[in-house]
Amino acid sequence: MASPSRSGVFASGMDDRLARFSESISFDHRLFRQDIRGSIAHAKMLAATGLISQSEFDSIRQELEAIGGRIERGELPFKIEWEDIHMHIEQALIDALGDTGRKLHTARSRNDQIATDLRLWVRDHLDQIDSKLVELQKAFLSRCHKDNGVIVPAYTHMQRAQPVLAAHYWLAYIEKLERDRTRVSDCRKRVNISPLGCAAVAGTSLPIDRHMTAQELGFDEVARNSIDVSSDRDYVLETVFVLTMIAEHLSVLAEEWILWSTTEFDFIKLPQKFCTGSSIMPQKVNPDTLELTRGKSARVIGALQTLLVLIKGLPLAYNRDLQEDKPPVFDAFDTVSLMLELAALLVAESELNVESIRARLDQGFLDATALMEAFISRGVPQRTAHHRVGAMVAMAKEKQCRLVDLSDADFLSVDASFDFSIRDVLNVEGAVNAYKSYGSSNPEQVAKQVAYWTERLNGL
């Protein structure tokens, strides 16, 4: 059977090679729920405006719901000559209802139909991504309670910098994920605009009610310009950018934890069910979930680049190039969704190697900054204090000891007026307790942040 989209103007059928080249049913079948939802809303509006009868709408709605069930059960065969999911559903409707089915496409083009379906699909899946971001935030929050009081070294330039509470580290990821959630929410506003009823490019002369269909489908607004909306894929690019940022954050976590799980760091023990072995080295427990998370972020970045290149030279309005927007957006959603699921499980089930971390906390002079700030609090200029503590660190390195192990004479040799009361900060616990600023790793500050996120996330 010829494609339903080929009108009487064609004197011959489509070449089989073009049919194979141009089909999209192999991937856009994923839009079937949204297509049926949009079609029912469109048919309801046609009935309300008198373009079809109420009985015709009842028949169309009933049959569309039945077609949806057939697709769910795999009972509707897909044919490349019917091109896409929209034509498959319409043809199945026509096969069942005849001329009544042929009326569904009144005042609608595939251009606004596709745009509507994709916006509905993206909106649905953004909501799913948001839920998974919340689950990952909750997993990090659970670690804040579980690892309460544990101190870990914070790094800059991959060098040991200052001591922080483990909970403070977990809170950093909660903050990153919250920014992701705000981007999802903000992006969703621009997704949630109805293109339905703009038809091919110029609108329609038929008396439709676009505001009615928008309300039926839960859209916040109706697109104001029929030329713009049929070609607009800004929301697709923005969505994949948001997904890319999420993937980047997960890749950072993966990289850190890959390092942390090595013998050299020995900071964390990963659940073995999320690791794999070696085909030749029997002792290996490889962090493949984390490595694939890091690697799959490249796929999401690639999806964004594909979409950017796809639209860069397209004239207004709809062009068939836009058919190619779906594989990258589908893949980006699939990839990030699974990355988030696995990350939440890993965060919840991994274990800090507390004893191993504690045994080496005195390495790297993590208390040096606290010592410098103790000098500053006693009136020493910052640069002067910075230089003096640097000299003390150099002396400790030469003696192969900690700062706290330097003798009184050692300190006095650098600063003749050394105040020995500031020895209190010469350990990681003292350094952590010395923090005072809002948002710092001071135990009271961290406790307040944990309480804030506990209250906020418990309501979600």
Secondary structure, DSSP 4 states (H G I P E B T S, - for coil): ---TT--TT-SSPPPHHHHHHH--HHHHGGGHHHHHHHHHHHHHHHHHTTSS-HHHHHHHHHHHHHHHHHHHTT-S---GGG-SHHHHHHHHHHHHHTHHHHTTTTT--HHHHHHHHHHHHHHHHHHHHHHHHHHHHHHHHHHHHHTTT-EEEEEETTEEEEEEEHHHHHHHHHHHHHHHHHHHHHHHHHH-EE-TT-TTTT--SS---HHHHHHHTT-SEE-S-HHHHHH--HHHHHHHHHHHHHHHHHHHHHHHHHHHTSTTT--EE--GGG-B--SS-TT--B-HHHHHHHHHHHHHHHHHHHHHHHHTTPPSS--GGGGGGHHHHHHHHHHHHHHHHHHHHHHHH-EE-HHHHHHTTTTT-TTHHHHHHHHHHTT--HHHHHHHHHHHHHHHHHHTS-GGGS-HHHHHHH-TT--GGGGGGSSHHHHHHH--STTSS-HHHHHHHHHHHHHHHHT-
